[in-house]
Amino acid sequence: MKIVYVIIGGVIFALGYAAFLIPHRIVPGGISGIAMILRFLYNTPVGIVAIILNIPLFVIALRVLGISFSVKSLIAIIYTNLLIDFFVYSVQIQTPTQNVVLAALYGGILLGLGLGLIFRGDASTGGTDIVGQIMNRYTNMSVGMWIMIVDFAVITTAGITTHSIELALLGYLAL
């Protein structure tokens, strides 16, 4: 039953990126956010780059967080990121709004809903989720606090890279 949460959550998560965040260049943080920055700079596919960037984190998670969590997370990492590229390049999903504030809000809502379901399935989409869980084991800071710190840094980097404070602010809103 838990895999159903991962499957449904993955679709919702990927739609948040493909329909709202990527078309409006809103970086919500995380490894996928870094992949979006690379897309802006080099026109690379967000999903494939996110999978590649997650490889070292997966190896660390395997050692620190255990095999069961890591295998489920590997499946979720590959599944969600391939879905992002599928929706962007094959389906060529169109954004339902041209309003960037609505895109940030609904993109963030879909990411949160999708991630919540994936977490309920005892998995992770990798990236800052894994960083947060690993760092929590070695510090007194919560997983959520570590995720916020890393996501804040990624969004700030996106704002600097795109020379747009507005895109950074929208990224914080989507967070």
N, C-alpha and C positions, 0 to 999 in steps of 0.2 A: 504493500500500500504506500510506503514512503516514496517509492520511485514515482508514483503518480504526482506527488507534490513537486518533485524535481522537474518532471516533464511539463506540467502546467506552469509552474513558476518560471521555467526557462523560456517558454513562449512569451509570457507577459514581460519578463525582463528584456528579452530581445526586441520586442515591439516598442518598449520605452525608448531604447536606443534608436532603432530604425525609423520610427515614426515621428519622434519629437526631438531627440537630442542631437543626433548626427546631422540632420538637415539644417538645424539652426546653430550648429557649431558650439553647443553647450556642453562643456566638460563637467561631469558630476563627480570627478575624482576617481581614484582606483587605477588598477592596471588598464582597464578599458578606457579610462580617461587619458592615460599616457598613450595608448594606442590611437586615440582620437587626435592627440597633439601630433603624433607622427603622420597621421593621415593628412592633417592640415599642411604639414611641411613637405611631405614626400608622396602624397596620394596613395598610401598603402591601405590595404583592407583592415578595418578595425578588428574584426574577429580573429583573423589569422595572426595578426601581430600580438593580440592579447594572449592567444594560446602560447605563442613563442615566449612572451615575457613571463608567463606563469610557470614555465618549466622549472627554473631554479627554485621558485617558491614551493612548487609541488614536491621537489626532492627534499627540501628542508622540512616540509609538513609531514612527509612520510616518516622521517626520523623522529620528529618531535611530537606530532599529534597522533601517530598510529596509522596502521594500514587500512582499517575499515573506513575511517573518516576520509583518508587520502584518496582511496579508490573511488568512493562516491563523489568526492570533490573533483577528481580528474574527469569523471564522466560528465559532471555538471559544467566544468570549465570548457570542455570540448563541445558539448551539446549547445550551450548558450551562445558561445562565440561563433560557431558555425551557423546558428540560427540568425545571429545579427547580420552576417555577410549574406546569408540566403535572402533575408528580407530586403536588404539594401540592393544587392546586385541581381538576384534572380527574380524576385517578386517585384522589385523596384517600387516598394511601398511609398506612397506619397504622404507627406505630412498633412494632417487634417486641419492645421491652423498655420497662419502666417504670423500670428502674434507670439513673439518670443517669450513673453512672460507666461502665457498659457502653455507654451511648449516646455518651459522649465518646470512649471508646476505639474503638468500631467506626465512628463517624462520622469520626474522624480517620484510621483505616485506609483507609476507602473514599475519603476525599479524597486521601490520599497515593497510593493505587493509581491512582485516576483521573487525578490530575495527572501522575503518572509516565508514564502512557500518552500523555497529551496532549503532554507534553514530547517523548516519543519520536517523536511525529508532527510535530515541529518547530513546535509552536504553543504558545499560552499561554491561560489563562483571563482574562488581563488583570490588573488590579489591582496587588497588591504584586509579582507576578512581573515586570510591566513596570517598576514603580518600581525594583525590585532590579537589573534589567538595565541600566536607564538610569544609575542611580547608580554602578554598578560601572564604567562607562566613564569616570566623572569622579573617582573616588576609588580608594583602595587597598583598599577593603573588598569582600568577595566578594558575589555576588548573594544567596547564602543568608543572610549576615549582615544585609543590608539588608531582606530579606523578614522575618526574625525581628524586627528593630527595629520595622518598621511594624506587623506582626501583634501584637506585644506592646502597642503603643500602642492598637490597635483593641480588643483584648481588655480592656485596662485601662479604656478608655472604656465598654465594655459593662458591666463590673462596677460602675462609678460610676453609669451611667444606670439600671441595674436595681436599684441599691442591694443588690447581692448579691456578696459576696466569693466565695461558693461557685460561682456561675456563671462568674466570672472564672477561678477555679482550674480548673474543668472545661474552659473554653476553652483554657487553657494546656496541659492534658492532651491535648486534641484536636489541638493544634498539632503 
